[in-house]
Amino acid sequence: MDSEPFLKPRLTGPRFDGHAIPLDVLADLAVLEQMVVEVAKWKYREANPARKRVPRGFADGLSLKLTGVEDGSAVPVISLFVAASSLLPPSSQAFFAEARSAIVGAIGAAEQGGRITDHLPPRLLGYFDRLGRSLQDGEAIEFADPAAAGPARLTQATRHTLVRASAADEYTDAVVLVGTVPEVDQQNKTFHLRLPDGSKVKAPLTAQHFDTVLEVFNNYAAGLRARMSASGRFNLANRLQGIESVEHMSVLDPLDVAARLDELRQLRHGWLDGKGVAPPAAGLDWLASAFDRHYPDDVPLPYLYPTAEGGVRAEWPLKPHEVSLEIDLAGRRGDWHALNLADDGEAEATLPLDDPGAWAWLVGELRRLAGAGA
Amino acid sequence: MTGATLLLRQIHPSFVQAGRVTSQAFRPTPKDAGLLSVYDGDMIAPPAAWDHYTRVLALASVGAMGVTADECAAVGLTARPDPEPFPEHAVIDYTGLADREVEKRGKKLKARADDRGWLYQAPPPA
């Protein structure tokens, strides 16, 4: 079996440091073989308009394989293998090289704002629904482009441009969703996840997630929620239409801070009888990050509520204490108040929540009060 | 209104997390000018009060909790009828109190309401 290096895409981003390649990215790259074959067939038909179909065995015995990973963030070496018994004539191999150029050219056009369909027809652009799907923000797959000054970079932005130029009316993307489960259809093996904005999305019910789905479903009235990592189907207006597959699903702590802050993002001005101010998204991002960095797992999670003024209020019922922290998201300050309901004892403080020391004080007080009530 | 009169407070959906109500529900917001709106429980039952609040006034509520006028007095707050908006309307008066006092009394009233539990809960959304 003969082989030759065919593609050496460079993967850039923190996940690829130390020439490591996450398995989900390898799964994305797996579509390349099918895509290259189909593009090569299209190239053959373009070059031979009199022929109605490609020669029999055009792609038989041909395969793309990962033969190594080179340094440089991470550079997978993808080689073209042709079986000795293949009917593929040597002259046909040129179409596979042309296919590679067309794919790289389309990516470059998407990145540069050029005409994508000068390189690939819309129906073949549909492969970009899978190629690069697992890329995260700040990551790219760079393809050497001899026809351009620099490499063609496939990012989520360029992938979306390519999918929008395809004949597809939907594309898929990785999503993380949090919601309750109001409906399970065991006969059709589907369930619905109800999202914080009240909308519902349908997902396949598979054996590995069955117990989790059922637990969340059975506790729907209590508001139990699940966090789901999935591949979502979006229409070309970027609206989620459904779930193609569920990768991970877990029951969420009812007081999960990030999920609760995401719920508060749904509030709009006027939310409280026409008067409440919606908490600003940037402020909620900051608060979620601050809790993530400064709030240890062993400390009781707070109940979180919006305030009429556009802030967030954290409350801890630590009997006999009722503890609250009213957080000004713009000023990044918190007004701490602890009331002992048994003896009327009170303590208050203003905390500069940009200061890690203030969080350390807060955590210390909560541990002390939780311990005193235990 | 007597000392035993239950004062019904409607609870906004965002003021509930995992079944627990914030003490903010028992203190006035800046728009309330120090007067916390409640229904006079001697004049209207909790389900009817919720129905009035959500259908007639078209405001959001997941249900009603309550404290008595005596419980208000025990934390230094007065309650009185205020029938101008509608006949069953009453107020708990927080006017003239410093922020810290408002905070403290709100927490105490909410603790009394918690002891009593929900007086009415709306059915969960379909």
Interface residues (C-beta under 8 A of the other chain):
Chain A: G198 Y220 A221 A222 G223 P254 L255 R260 L264 L267 W271 L272 D273 K275 G276 Y303 L304 Y305 P306 T307 A308 E309 R313 E315 P317 E322 S324 H337 L339 L341 E346 E348
Chain B: H12 S14 F15 Q17 A18 G19 R20 T22 S23 Q24 T29 P30 K31 L59 A60 R100 E103 K104 K107 K108 K110 A111 P124 P125
